[in-house]
Amino acid sequence: MKAHFIAIGGSAMHNLALALHNKGYQVTGSDDAIFEPSLSRLKAKGLLPETLGWFPEKITSDLDAIILGMHAKNDNPELLKAQELGLKIYSYPEFLYEQSKNKTRVVIGGSHGKTTITSMILHVMNYHDIDVDYMVGAQLEGFDTMVRLTENNEFIVLEGDEYLSSPTDLRPKFHLYQPNIALISGIAWDHINVFPTFENYVDQFKIFVDKITNGGILVYNDEDPTVKQVAEESTNPIRKMPYNTPNYTVNNGITYLETPEGDMPIEVFGAHNLNNLAGAKWICQNMGVDEAEFYEAIASFKGASKRLEKIAQGPTSVAYKDFAHSPSKVSATTTAVKNQYPERKLVACLELHTYSSLNAEFLEQYQGALDQADEAVVFYSPEAVKIKRLNEVTYTQIEQAFNRSDLKIFTNAADFKAYLFAQNLTNSTLLLMSSGNYGGLNFDEVQNLMK
């Protein structure tokens, strides 16, 4: 089989390219910009394009599949050549379905938590030497790639993103997977550039539930009222399995999960992560792992990369970074960290980086999101606002949105870094929340702040 990737350098795309290469496909690709770690990983497997750019001559009639990434445009010359030749063009999720249509498809959906839940499931399966196919949105300890595809594995576990599939396929990705087993962790309005109203956004999850195969299973967060409504109102003939946050305690910075065998210390913490754990447990049980086996494995789960990840620690201080950017996740993460270290000062820094978070009309969704922080900081780049072609966001708008008169706001990366490295973090917790890097912050340097 021969497959060509248009925009091979993307995080998801290059992992799929590696997975197909490992499966024995002949893989080629193009892109106009490729960054680390994609660059090194593609180069190691001989898949890195010799020259950056788009080359229609690479598109030939003997190709079995063209896989189109979101980074490509509708007028991409390679795409136009593929259309001219009448080749089969797949979006990323469409191709994943094609590779897994004879497997039991387990799809983890939700506005937040889906990467963590998918990672928990894969950790448990790996711990018990159960080989499954997968696609997950973060690099996991013990896994070479973020995508694995085989001929023989019974299950495939897919992180179900609700964003669009490709420039030529405007369906949300998770509509294409047709799960046998599905999970919804939570619904909080996001991607407002695509889903202009909350109702329109919720409709995507209703469609997702309707796509579950007849007789399939929906595992859902019973504590999220919108998720509960979507699940209970669905008339799809499926089994519905609600889950709730399990009982737990926190003692001296360690979280103990209540289990039938007694209280068990775990590496992850926070009510939202314990809720994620409950959902992962139900999925694993439906994949043949019993409750005791799940608890044995999950005790050693340290979290997915960038998801409440400990990056530095001192005698009386600790620093975490988290991918949090949506209002609900910012609130949940800030609360979790404060509850884990209640006696320490919490310095919470949030970078507004996504299209939604930099939209003046969306900002009000952040009200109260940083209330648990003793010191709250927001960083954003006016250049990012311009690049996304949004209206200017002012200090006043941000201060009013978060409803904190003591909020510290930075728009210059150097000023933010100077502030950060001037902090005395004795008996403190530092929380850095962003899907970016604060204009170039080296997270490794944060260790120097620990007291």
N, C-alpha and C positions, 0 to 999 in steps of 0.2 A: 504494500500500500504506500502511495506517495501523498504526502500532505504538505501544503504550503501555507505559512502563517503570514497574513498581512497585519503588521504591527506585532512582531514576535517579542518585542522587548518588555511588554507589560508584565506586571507581577503575576497575574493569572495566566496570561498567554504563554510566557516562557516556561512556566511550570507544566502546562499542558504539552508544550513542545517536548520537554524533557521526558514526560511520561510516555508519549508516543514513541520517542526514540528508544526508550527502555523496552518498549513493547515490540520493537523490531520494525517500526515504520521508517521509511525514508522521509526525513523532515528537512524542509528548507524554510526560509523566512526573510522578511524585509522589515525595516523600520527606519525612520528618519532621526531617531534619538534612542539610545540604549544606555541605561545607567546601572550602577551596582545595586543589588548583587546580580541582576539579570545578566550583565555583561560577562562577568567571570564564569558564571554557571553555564551559559550558552557556549562560551569559548572552550570550556573544559570538555564538552561533549562534541566539539566540532560543528556546532550549530550557529555560531555567531556569523552574521552576514559579513562578507569581505569589505563591503562598502556601504555606508549609510545612504538611505534614499529609497526611492521606488523605481522598480525596473520591470516594465511590462513584459520584457523578453523572458523573464523568469516564469511567466504564466504560460504553460503549454498544455496541449490537449491530453497528455498522458497523466495529468494530475488527477488523483481520485477525490481529493477534497481541498477546498480553500476554506481556511478558518479566518474569519474577519474579526479583528479586535476593535474595541470602542474608540481607540486612539485614531483610527483611520477615518477619513472623511468620505462623503458620498461620491466625490469626484476623484478619488484615489485612482491613479492610472493603472495600478495592478488590478484593482476591483473592476474597473471598466473593461479591461482586457478579459478578465474571467467571465464577466457577463456576456461579452461579445462571443466568447467561445462556448457559451452555454454550460460552463462547469458548475458542479454542485458547490454552492457557497453556504457554509454553516456559520452561525454565530457560535460563540464559545459554549453557551449552555445547550444549544441545539446539538452540537457535536458530542457533548457529554452524554446527553440522552441517547444519541445514536450508539454510543459505546456501551451503554448500560441498560438497553431496553429489555434484555433477557435476564436481568438481575433483579434482586429485591432492592428497590431504591428507597433510601432513608434520607429525607430532606429536612434540614433544620432551618426554619424561617423565624423572622422577628426583627423588629427595628433595632434591637440591641440584644446582646448575649449569644447570638448565633455562632460566632467564632469560638467563644469559650465552650459552649455546649458541644459543638462538633469536636473540639479539641479534647474535651473530657471523654467523649465516647471513644475516640481513636486511642487515647491513652489507655483506657480500660481494655480495649481489644488487643493492643500491642502487649500490654502487661501479661495477658493470658494467652499470648501467641496465637490469636485468632486473626487470620489474614483477611483483610477486607480492602476493597477499592475505596478511594476517597478523593474529595476535593475540599480543601479548607483554606481560609483566608489568612492564615498566619503560619510562620515557620514553627514547627514543633520539635521539641527535644526528642531525639531518637528517630526522626524521620528525615530522609534525604531530600524529598521534594514535597510540595504542597498538593500534588496530584499523583494518584496511582491508578493505573488501569491494567487489568489483566483479562485473560480469556476465561479463567476458571473460578474466580472468587464469586461466592453467592451474593454477598451484600456489597453495595456501594453507599457510602455516607457522603452526602453533598451539603455544603453550606448554601442555603437558599437566599440569594440576594434579590431584593425587590427592584433593583435598578434595571435600566434598559439593557437589552441583549446585545445590540450592535447598531451601527449607523443605519443599516437597512432593515433591522428588525426591532421595532419599538415596543415589543412586549417585555414585561419584567422577566428577569432571568428565571425566577422560581416558577413561573407559569409553564415552563417547557419541560420540567422534570417528571411530571405525573407520578408523584410518590406513591409507594405502597404503605409506607409509614412516614408520618409527617409530625413536626412539632412547631408550635408557635410560642415564642418566649414572651413577646410583648409587642404592643403597637403604639408608637409615638410618632407623630407627624414628622416626616423627613423628606429630603429630595424635593423641595418645594418648586424647583425649576421644572420638574417633570409632573409632579402631582400638586396642582395649585390650591387644592382644598383638602382639609382633613378627611372629608367624606370620600373624596376621590382616592385618597391614599388607602383608606380602610377597604375600599372596594377591591383593591388588588389582593388583599388577604382573603377576602370572600371567594374570589376566583381561584386562589391557591387551594383553598379547602375543597372547592368543587372539583379540582383536578386530581384529588386523591382517588386512586383506583377503587372500584366497587369492592366493598368488604375490607378495605384498608383501615388503617388506624390513625387517629389524630390525637396526639399528646399535647395538652395545652395548659398554659399558666392560668390557673383558676383565680389568681389574685389580681389579674389585669382585667378590669371591667370590659374593655373593648374586645380583648381576645375572647373572654368568656361569652360575650354577646355573639361574636362572629361564629364561635364554635357551636353554641347552643341553637342558633337560628338556622344552621346549615341543614338542608334536607338530604344531603348526600348519604347514601347507605353505608356508613362507616362506623367503626367503634370509636367512642370518644373517651379519652382517659385524662381527667384533670389532675394537676399536681399543685402542691403548695410548698412554701418554704419550710424546711424541716426545723425541728428544735435544735438550738445550739447555744453554747455559752462562750464567753471570751474571758480568759484569765491570763494576765501578764503578757498581753500581746499575742497569745496563742488561741486559735479558735478550736473548740471541741464540738464535734458533731454527735448528736444523740443517735445511737444505733441500738438494735436489739441486743448486741453484745456489750453494751456500755458506751460511755463517752470516748470518742476517738479523735485524737489531734489531726488536723488537716492543714495543708499548706496555704490554701486559698482562704479568703475571708470576705465578710460583708454579706448582708442579707440578699443582695442581688445575685451574688455568686453561689450562695447556698440554695437559692431558688433555681439557678441554672443547674446545679448539681442534682436537684430533685427531678428535673426534666430529663437530664442525661441518664439517670438511674432507670426511669421508665423505658427509655429507648433501648438501653442495654438489655433490660429484661426481655423486651420483645425481640431482641436479637440472640437470645439464648444464654445470657449471662445472669445467674441468679443474684439475689440481693447480697448475700455474704461475699460472693466473688467480686461484686461491684465495690463494696466498701473496702475490701482488701486492696484493690487496685487504686481507687481514687485517693487513698491516703497519701500517695506519693506524687499526686498531680500538682505541679507548681504553677500552672497557668500558661496561657498562650502568650507568645511574644507580643510585647507592647500592651497586654491586657493586665492592668494592675501589676506590673512587673517591678520587683525590687531591683533598683539599680545601684544603690549605695547604702552603706550602713556604718554607723559609728557607735561608740559606747552608749550614747544617750539620744541618738538621732537616726533617722532612716529616711530614704528617698524612694519614691515610686514614680514610674511613668505609666500613663494609661492612654489608650486610643480615644478616650471619651471626648465627644464633641457635641452630641445631641443633648438637649436640656435634661431629659430624664436620666441619661447615663451620667452626666456631670453631677447631678444631684445624688444619684445612687452611689457613685464612687466616692464623692466627698464625704457623705454620711458614713460609708463603710470604713474609710480610713480614720475618721474621727472616733468612731465607736471602737476601733481596734486599739487605738492609743489615746484614750480619753484624757489622760493626765498631761499629754504633751500639746504644745502649741502646734496648730495645723496651718501651714502656709500653702495655700492652694492656688496654682497658676494655671490659667486656661488660655489657650490660643484659639481665637476665632479664625478658622482656616477654611471651612467648607462654604459652598455657595449658600446654603441655608443659613449658617451661623452669621454670615456677613450681610445678610439681607435685613434692611431696617425694619421691614414689616414682620419678620420672624423673631426679631430680638426679644420681644416681650415674652416669648416662651421660656426665657431663661430666668424669669422672676423667681427668686428664692433658691436657685440652683447652687449658689455658693454660701448659703446661710450657715452651714456647719463649719466653715473655715474661720479661724481666728484672724487670719490675714488673707484677704482675697485680692488676686491680681488677674487682670485681663490684658493679653497682648494681641494686637492684630496689625497687619500691614496694609496701609492705604494703597500700596501698589497692588496687592492681591484683590482689593475691592475694584480697582480700575481694570485689572486683567479680566475679572469676571463680569465687567461692564455693569456694575451695580451702582446705585446712588451712594454718595458719600455718607459714611457713618461717623457720627460725632461722639465726642467724649460724653456729652450730656445724654444722648440717646442710650449709650451703653450703661451709664450710671443709673438712669431711670429704669432700664430694662432689668438690671440685677437687683434694683431697689436697695442699694447699699451706698450710703454717703461716703463711707471710708474706702471704697473700692479704688485700688491703684490701677491706672491704665497706662499702657505703653504702646507706642506705635513705631519705635525705633529699636532694632535688635540689639544694638550696642548698649543703649540705655537700660534695656531689660536685663541684659547679662550683667551690667555693672551693679544694678540693684540686687540681683540674685546673689552675686558673689560677695556682696557687702553684708549679707545676713549672718547674724550669729544664730546658728541652728542648734545650740545646746538645748537638750530636752525638747526637741521639735520634730515634726514630721513634715517633709516636703513632698508635695504632690504636683507633678507636671502632667497636665492633660492636654493632648493635642494629637491631631492626625498629621501634623507637620513637625517642624523642628525649631520654632521660635526664631526664624530668620537665620539659622545656622548654628544653633547651640550644640556644642559637643557634650553629649550626655555623660561621656566617660569622665569629664572634668568635675562632675557633680560630687564625686567621691571626696574631692578636696574640701568640700564644705562640711563634711560630717564631723561632728564633735563627740 
